[in-house]
Amino acid sequence: MEELIKEWGYIILFLYSFGGGFLALAVAGVLSYAGDLNIVASIIVAGSANFIGDQFLFLLARNNKQYAKEMMKKYGRKVALAHLMMRRYGSYVVVIQKYIYGIKTLIPLAMGLTKYNAKKFMMFNVLATMLWAVVVGYASYFMGELFLTYTEEYKYYGVAVILTIVFGVGYYLKKI
């Protein structure tokens, strides 16, 4: 199992983080404490993929508005929430959206449909991504430290429990 994680962990982290990445980075943080991954590498990989993913969504919407509108049709309430947040928080919504499950991928699309400055979006996205990756990465690393210190001989069971908690919270947030 350890060899599989060490061999494929960063690739999986990159691919998952391209579209969001909160859960993948949380798992990578715990696995970093367990010694299977490196926390700094995990933060860099997840942050890079997350940045590229948001830039891709923004530019997709900017350059292909009709396709982006079609993609967003089925998320009516969430799109409305995204637009309300954009009006209320302005550019800071780029930072805030990294932590809100369910609209994380809609904000870059919605901003790409507007006349929002692409360079300004990129600057806020760089800042937001670095902050997000460091906060989530190290928070999950220390969560792993707190939890796995007491379950060292059963570390993979500990990782499974943490994953169950994270999935449970994610499922709950998705239902809201």
Secondary structure, DSSP 8 states (H G I E B T S, - for coil): -HHHHHHHHHHHHHHHHHS--HHHHHHHHHHHHHTSS-HHHHHHHHHHHHHHHHHHHHHHHHH-HHHHHHHHGGGHHHHHHHHHHHHHHGGGHHHHGGG-TTTTTHHHHHHHHTT--HHHHHHHHHHHHHHHHHHHHHHHHHHHHHHHTS-GGGHHHHHHHHHHHHHHHHHHHHH-
